[in-house]
Amino acid sequence: MATVEVTQSGPVAHVVLNRPEVRNAFDEALIGELTAWAESIRAGGPSRVAILSGAGKTFCAGADLTWMSRMVGYSADENVRDARTLARMYQALNDVPIPLIGRVHGAALGGGAGLAAVCDIVVAADDALFGFTEAKLGILPAVISPYSVAKIGQSAARELFLTAARFTAARAREIGLVHRVVGAGDLDAAVEAIVEELLTSGPEATAGAKALIAGVAGKEPRSVATLTAETIARHRVSPEGQEGMRAFLEKRKAPWVPQ
């Protein structure tokens, strides 16, 4: 049985972590399947939006401790190689050229909170719990740290990485890990509303905007002036950019907007 189930509904890919018996904790199989999916996505392909969710009662409880316990017998090189495989998964998810929506229910703990960090938009049930819980086990949220610190900032990371305390969806929204918090029964409707909004934007523009954020984050404006000028100039004269501006001036829907 697949540990990650992917189904396509029009332009929307539904990516479901499918190990509910262990609260969707990831092992080498899930890591491999999720990485393979993320690395298969190409701009301009059939998927314009992806929704990442978890089967059962929990979004993701992080790493499978049974799997992790086997690493005690690994050599230093084997341990590093294994960690790099996990890092590749997060990098691949972070880099997918389409919007990635996280649909969080139950809990997102440890590496599960890291999955929320690499999603572009996260919608959480109001009773969901989050936590960078690794230090409770005597380990660190190392692989997820670049994405998590980028999302929540150093101040929140200093508190939450060090205490490893669990926190509410409301707190997750306050620090930027989550974007919308809704009742559990409204979770799907809230995700669908975001999908509908995303599909009104040009696919190339959406992919370009995601790349632009990565390119300018943390940079001085002067240092990225050439990048930003060349980017807007390129998109202005692109077929999508030209068609989008014509559609606006002619007061009609652009061709990529669902009719």
Phi, psi and omega in degrees: 000137181294139176274347174229121179257127180240124175233152182247128176236093187062233181273007186251124175265127177257114184248113188244122172292126193236056172230059186298335181293341176236032178055037178058029173296144184263144174234189184297328180292311180297318179301315181296317182290320180291322176297315181299318178297310184300320182284348179275344185284132178233143174300139181086001179277189183291335181268123175255339179215147174231143178243122179258123181218178180235141177284153178080213189268353187223142175295297179193127181268012179091213183281143176290118185293331175296318177295314182297325184295335179292341184286348177302326181271001180285151169286169179301317180295320179295321179295317179296317180298319179295318179295324178293328176296318176294318179299323179298322179299311181296320178297317180296318179293319179297329187264000180303134187277019175233160178297134178247116181259129174264125177252102190253124173226160178073272181202150172229098188241147179055239178298338175293322173294327175296323176297319176299324182293329181271354175282145179288320181225132181238128174246128183235145170292147186292345177258009178288150177242147180234161174180136169268080197269006188302319184298336176297335180261004181080017177237187186233154173277053192291308185296325182273353187299320181299321182282321182290315179294323177298326181280313190256350179084163184293323184297309179294323179297321180299321178287308192280328174291320185283318179282334185057025183283149173281151180216161188280167175298324179298318178293321179300322177291320181300324183264000174096002178285329180239147182256327179221139177238126183223167174299149183305324180288345181257006187298311182295320179296321180293320178295317181298322178297321178292318178302313181300320179293317181297324183287352175274351178266150179298135181302317180291323179293321179296313178298319179295322179295320179296317178293323180297317179303314179297326183284332184254346184302129177076004183261153172288138182309320182297325184287342180245014182300318179294316179302312184291321179295316181292326180294310181293323179298319180295317182286331177299322185262001179289155177305319180294316180296317179296316180294321179298318179291323177296318180298320179295314181293328181270004177055049176226167178285141172292155186295340180274352180281128179304133183274000000 
